[in-house]
């Protein structure tokens, strides 16, 4: 079924009454997700946003609670304020990224209320990629430029209209509010088929990377891989699945807040203990951790590789340390029998 | 292959074969079009990886302090100035360093190109022109138009120190007005400047790529990472971002060699250099000092002068 963009725009604008809508817009820094009030603001032909939409579920800087000492009492205030949100124009890689973040913030022992309060109140409207960047490799990660996994509603952009697929119950409720859904013409169906068949041309081989990494904790590869890395967090902060954070207190006299901020494994401070000991004191160990976490530990813990092939880390790296080459390097690394 | 590349390779090969250095730090072809990537050559046969062109944008002096052993470094003018400052600040020992100097025509600002062509699929550089195939459109550029902003005002394209020079030298362009860009910024009203920097700081994600790409940022603990006392929260808002950048810029006063590595490293396109350039101009005017142009000239903040603009310092 399809809907004309004109009609879709009307439904979109109507949604702003009940939802905060986050969508890609063109700003001074390329295309990024921001709050929009009107469908006309939405950027249509974009490869992918510069930064992933994860910050709308997991903000870079988030007040968890605030507290105030009054006499002998401590008044604690929950700072979580969440409204209903639509994330519009999410690419398949980022939608999958959110499914992976779900696994991080919910496990047998703990469900993170801050993340899930937002997550449960969020509807994801995904859009297939009509153009594929040379740095994209989602097809190698079991996703595809037209995969609807992780979206509540999935759209395929046909120029003047969208093909609409309601994926989840949440999505069906929103889809029901879309008026004038009509059948696709034969030509449009052919267009949909072409988009659905497209795969990324850039490929990496991750077939055996998890088991291979399991044998590589002590391997000389880490010494050479990390050498040109300058140790910034441009890769982690632009990654839709990186989720490490720090919790700290900001205190002034009798009151304070507890905040959660993004952190990244490339920073030496990340693992610095209060004692002064740092178990990952060398950059080699930090790069090993980055690879292990994404391609080994995460798989062991959650059953998936924590990389969706969006290519943002490749584009944002100041020294062109390309994760695809890092993966190839693991594949080619000679096994050392200890 | 041009003769500069073959000469760099041959020099690297000889240095390694003769055991004069343990490693040659240079550039190799990157995985993306118009992108070189730093490389570390440790055996003579690997020297063939080395390249040299207008994509060699990183300041390799940033790796000099982190790489153990005797090292040779392929150095542009700005890289060599950074090496001078690092030696003056006792971060590098001259005997451990071999500078392969190469004069630089400037490096390419990829962001400028991508703003017009979209993501770059393929590119060819030849005779001052770039033919770029982009995802949005194909376009031809004159190199001069897409040269990095830093290189457009560069007065040190030729290395200031070197053990060997590869290729010819580049004529130093005569500037009509020194620091024209800073003067333009100074002439704006306070509110215009504030608006400009607020817009810039809004983009910063505090990944610290600028700091880490900078050869002069080698503190074992940066003030932003210090958690006792805690100067900054690590959060991203314009005030905190500006405090981080302002703190860094002040720390670089008289030390910044204006290589532009910070701005090029920034994934968010923050105009970091606008702050650094202002300090460079101030230090130039007040202390008549330019960082890293000579091993003999002492750093601005390390000398006493009776001409010091702060009158209280020279009171008899």
Boltz contact constraints between the chains, C-beta under 6 A:
constraints:
  - contact:
      token1: [A, 29]
      token2: [B, 203]
      max_distance: 6.0
  - contact:
      token1: [A, 29]
      token2: [B, 268]
      max_distance: 6.0
  - contact:
      token1: [A, 29]
      token2: [B, 269]
      max_distance: 6.0
  - contact:
      token1: [A, 60]
      token2: [B, 236]
      max_distance: 6.0
  - contact:
      token1: [A, 61]
      token2: [B, 235]
      max_distance: 6.0
  - contact:
      token1: [A, 61]
      token2: [B, 236]
      max_distance: 6.0
  - contact:
      token1: [A, 133]
      token2: [B, 119]
      max_distance: 6.0
  - contact:
      token1: [A, 134]
      token2: [B, 121]
      max_distance: 6.0
  - contact:
      token1: [A, 227]
      token2: [B, 40]
      max_distance: 6.0
  - contact:
      token1: [A, 228]
      token2: [B, 38]
      max_distance: 6.0
  - contact:
      token1: [A, 230]
      token2: [B, 212]
      max_distance: 6.0
  - contact:
      token1: [A, 230]
      token2: [B, 213]
      max_distance: 6.0
  - contact:
      token1: [A, 231]
      token2: [B, 212]
      max_distance: 6.0
  - contact:
      token1: [A, 232]
      token2: [B, 207]
      max_distance: 6.0
  - contact:
      token1: [A, 232]
      token2: [B, 208]
      max_distance: 6.0
  - contact:
      token1: [A, 232]
      token2: [B, 209]
      max_distance: 6.0
  - contact:
      token1: [A, 232]
      token2: [B, 212]
      max_distance: 6.0
  - contact:
      token1: [A, 233]
      token2: [B, 207]
      max_distance: 6.0
  - contact:
      token1: [A, 234]
      token2: [B, 207]
      max_distance: 6.0
  - contact:
      token1: [A, 234]
      token2: [B, 209]
      max_distance: 6.0
  - contact:
      token1: [A, 234]
      token2: [B, 267]
      max_distance: 6.0
  - contact:
      token1: [A, 237]
      token2: [B, 205]
      max_distance: 6.0
  - contact:
      token1: [A, 237]
      token2: [B, 207]
      max_distance: 6.0
  - contact:
      token1: [A, 250]
      token2: [B, 233]
      max_distance: 6.0
  - contact:
      token1: [A, 261]
      token2: [B, 234]
      max_distance: 6.0
  - contact:
      token1: [A, 261]
      token2: [B, 235]
      max_distance: 6.0
  - contact:
      token1: [A, 269]
      token2: [B, 225]
      max_distance: 6.0
  - contact:
      token1: [A, 316]
      token2: [B, 267]
      max_distance: 6.0
  - contact:
      token1: [A, 318]
      token2: [B, 209]
      max_distance: 6.0
  - contact:
      token1: [A, 318]
      token2: [B, 213]
      max_distance: 6.0
  - contact:
      token1: [A, 318]
      token2: [B, 265]
      max_distance: 6.0
  - contact:
      token1: [A, 319]
      token2: [B, 37]
      max_distance: 6.0
  - contact:
      token1: [A, 319]
      token2: [B, 38]
      max_distance: 6.0
  - contact:
      token1: [A, 319]
      token2: [B, 58]
      max_distance: 6.0
  - contact:
      token1: [A, 320]
      token2: [B, 30]
      max_distance: 6.0
  - contact:
      token1: [A, 320]
      token2: [B, 35]
      max_distance: 6.0
  - contact:
      token1: [A, 320]
      token2: [B, 37]
      max_distance: 6.0
  - contact:
      token1: [A, 322]
      token2: [B, 31]
      max_distance: 6.0
  - contact:
      token1: [A, 325]
      token2: [B, 31]
      max_distance: 6.0
